[in-house]
Amino acid sequence: MGCLAAAIIISSGSQSFKAGSTSHLEVPDYIFYNGSVVTMNDGQPEAEALAVQGEIILAVGSDEEILYLQGDETLLIDLRGKTVLPGIVDAHTHIFNDAGMYLDMSLDEAQELALQNGITCLADMYVTEEFLDEMQYFEQAGRLRIRTSLYMNYNTNCGDILGDWYLNHPPTRVPGEMLRSGGVKMFADGGSCGLPAFTFEYPEGGYGDLWLSQEELNQAVTNAHAAGYQVVVHAYGDSAVKTAQNAFESVLEGQPNMLRHRIEHNTVVRPDLLSRYTEIDIVPVLFGYFPTCDEVEYGVWQYYVGEERLSWVRPNRALLDANPGLTFAWHGDDPWVGPINPFLELYSLVTRKEVDEDGETICEPPDWSIDGAITVDEALHMMTTGAAFALFREDEVGSVEADKYADLIVVSDNPLAVDPDSIKDIGVLLTMVGGSVEYCAPGQPDLCGRIEENLSLNKPSSASSSLPSNPPELAVDGDLETHWGAGNYPPQWFEVDLQAAGTIDNVKLVVDQNPHGNTRHSIWGKGPEPGADYQLLHEFDRSTRSGDVLSYSPPAPWGDIQYVKIETESGPSWVSWLEIEIIRRATPPVSTGGSDRGSGVPRASVLRQNYPNPFNPSTTIAFEITGTSGERQLVDLFVYDIRGRLVKTLIHSKFGPGSHRINWDGLNDQGDLVSSGLYLYTLRIGNRALTRKMMVLK
């Protein structure tokens, strides 16, 4: 104990005090104990417990040392042998910019999915001027809960030049900021559009698509470098990798890479290019996922590069061996490549195996692919400290140590201790960002009980229909081994009486479904008043399978709700839920000390609405009413500003079935022309409501 006690440090501003220095002791808000803490801090790689105060990790050490720090108001979280890791840092993703197009999700929903999978910090790698504006509104409204860096496009993935518009948005490096201007993204070759650029011919002829010549890329990199921007270059093929390396070599001229210029993907790398990353001082960012199932079934890479070059494909082991001491980062490139699940990607990095689409079959890697596997420790560093370094965040996040932000996850097993084949089964049980619990998994009363209250637990419930052996109460009993089953296909509904009106911070629906496929569910809520109408709170519309968790936290808590109804409108199987949790989160005590790092923004928006996907900006709003001919329904159409203030009442009257269009001239209720910006309109038809975004440009 003596040695460990000497290592425990409590941070307070610019001073540090050893545990036991009680005259300066700060009281934690949370203590996690009785578990395994994998810190990713080489100076203290393992611990048993940690303390969090405000946004910051206060101390890391043994159970005895950390529990000594508790105060009367400290929330004690018994890990019961589970593992704490730094939050996952994804250095290159598209989960925000492609949320609508690829995932059919709003920004809020995509963010919930990332938090559910333990991602606490990320970089979005396709940022246009329009998307930059959208993300800034999202952050200013207090809805951004993941530390996000935006990389602005110099050209598109199809090679079209967008120019130096990014110069209007200087890079930022404010510690703890939730939204950061990270740098500039350049596409050297194809991949998502066009073909990767090779130095050898494709079987059909040609060498792929090199979007920028060596001279053009050199000039683009030079201009961004001179203006102080970190440059990120997409390079799939070996020709693109060499072109990117040459461009950075030209601009750095043998000097240290202080702006941490990066090469992304590095998918096909010739042996003569391996050591150049260290020679030039480039930050390489590598895929987590390897498409083993496709390779086994179709031989994609064998076809394109030929058997003699297969060792060039995603040569992670060779890259690390050729560049000892160089910092590597990983990227998920979600949602385009692989699953949105860092532990399945860790499994892929370490074993080169893949779980097939059925969720059960394991695709074994071909012999040539196995040689590219790396160790669990190497991969975890890439997913935490390495990715944080690539984002200039290594002093803030990426490891569990005193004075860093409390961006943490609790997982079911220690990836360093289990058999590598079991890594795929590791689940995220809790996600914390800046000391705020942003996700807690269903069925974890020991872990989450002090943090959030399951309002639906053992409360009266009813359903549209039920199998005799699977009544409604089995979906609110806190047991994931039991389930409610309707015994029939959609449409079906499930209702729970919370027995008192109150606020709701989160809803979790644990899916029981076979076969997997696209499902649509809506959540409705109403107050205790007799005759009160249900109001639409949220909709889920996505592909699901058994065990998935549909989780949603509104930008601000839903208030005055006693009854909650879940309606399943469509799906491929009989309707069934393993568990339904209606959550109210506990408010941790307010720290009296704490850190002053980062100004932050409010975590709750005043606009209590649903945020579906953006639509094509227009001041013409179309809607359709279905029903019996001649049946008229009351329609309300309101325009709100981004803060939720009513701007214009466009409709309050009855309409019959059919398609209708309403034009808004941009005037508010006072007759004044509104300013340019992002607005929201809410359409209510009967007891259904829907909210959409609208960009107004004068």
Secondary structure, 3 states (H helix, E strand, C coil): CHHHHHHCEEEECCEEEECCCHHHCCCCCEEEECCEEECCCCCCCEECEEEEECCEEEEEECHHHHHCCCCCCCEEEECCCCEEEECEEEEEECCCCCCCCCCCCCHHHHHHHHHHCCEEEEEEEEECHHHHHHHHHHHHCCCCCCEEEEEEECECCCCCECCCHHHHCCCCCCCCCCEEEEEEEEECECCCCCCCCCCCCCCCCCCCCECCCHHHHHHHHHHHHHCCCEEEEEECCHHHHHHHHHHHHHHHCCCCCCCCCEEEECCECCHHHCCHHHHHCCEEEEECCCCHHHHHHHCHHHHHHCHHHHHHECCHHHHHHHCCCCCCEEECCCCCCCCCCHHHHHHHHHHCCEECCCCCCEECCCHHHHCCCCCHHHHHHHHHHHHHHHCCCCCCCCCCCCCCECCEEEECCCCCCCCHHHHHHCCEEEEEECCEEEEECCCCHHHHCCCEEECCCCCCEEECCCECCECHHHHCCCCCCCCEECCCCCCEEEEEEEEEEEEECEEEEEECCCCCEEEEEEEEEECCCCCCCCEEEEEEEEEECCCCEEEECCCCCEEEEEEEEEEEEECCCCCEEEEEEEEEECCCCCCCCCCCCCCCCCCCCCCCCCCCCCCCCCCEEEEEECCCCCCCEEEEEEEEECCCCEEEEEEEEEECCEEEEEECCCECCCCCECCCEEEEEEEEECCEEEEEEEEECC
